[in-house]
Amino acid sequence: MIQNLNFKWAVYGLLAIFSGLLLFHFLVILQVIPYAIVWGGKLESVQQMQRFETEAIIINLIIIGIVLTKAGYILRSVQNSRSMQFVLWVLVIAFSINALGNFLADTSVETLIFTPLTLLSAVLMYRLAIERQ
């Protein structure tokens, strides 16, 4: 069933999700969104939030780069390499495990919003991982 999902739609979906997450993390850093609702409600200070959110932004930018590479928009020489396939499968596993963590989080925002979003990311990343262009 997932293999029938259009590859480009999976790319666009992942780009939309991670662009939205970038915006979300910037809003947390700017304290428009309270940091008490992220990271399982475990952050204890503004400095800790800034460090975690900066790391999240960097990771999201890397994931966007990976998606753009697999789609052939950048770094075409590694688009279908074994290393790219390995990274995609690592991300499928990481998102799947992270969905469980979100489901078990202390905050309802993480449980209700980020669990389905992370599961969707895992499914879409799986679609990229099985693509043989």
C-alpha positions, -999 to +999 in steps of 0.1 A: +000+000+000+027+025+009+046+017-022+016+030-042+020+064-025+034+088-051+071+094-044+069+132-051+039+135-027+060+117+000+088+143-007+064+172-005+047+158+026+081+155+044+092+189+033+059+204+046+062+186+079+098+196+085+093+231+074+064+234+098+086+219+125+113+245+118+087+272+123+075+255+155+110+253+170+117+290+161+085+300+179+096+280+209+130+297+209+112+331+206+089+319+235+058+325+215+051+289+223+058+279+259+088+255+262+070+236+289+050+218+263+080+204+244+107+178+252+083+158+273+078+187+296+113+181+311+131+214+303+141+233+333+154+266+320+154+290+291+191+281+284+183+244+283+154+251+260+176+272+237+202+245+234+176+217+228+157+238+203+189+248+184+198+212+181+163+204+169+165+231+142+199+217+130+185+182+129+154+193+110+176+212+084+197+180+080+165+160+074+153+185+048+186+182+031+183+144+031+148+146+016+160+171-011+189+149-019+168+117-023+144+137-045+173+147-067+171+185-060+206+186-045+237+164-043+225+141-071+257+121-070+246+105-037+208+104-044+207+066-048+238+056-030+240+029-004+248+055+023+217+075+013+196+043+016+212+035+050+204+070+063+168+068+051+163+034+069+179+049+101+154+077+099+124+053+094+135+035+126+142+067+145+108+082+137+091+049+146+108+048+180+102+086+185+065+081+179+064+058+208+083+084+229+058+110+219+029+087+228+043+082+263+052+119+268+038+138+298+023+166+277-009+162+258+005+183+229+032+158+222+009+128+226-020+142+205-002+162+178+034+149+175+026+111+178+006+111+146+030+136+129+060+114+137+042+082+126+033+100+093+070+110+090+080+074+094+056+062+067+067+089+043+103+083+050+097+046+044+083+055+010+115+074+002+136+045+014+119+019-009+123+041-039+148+028-065+152+056-091 
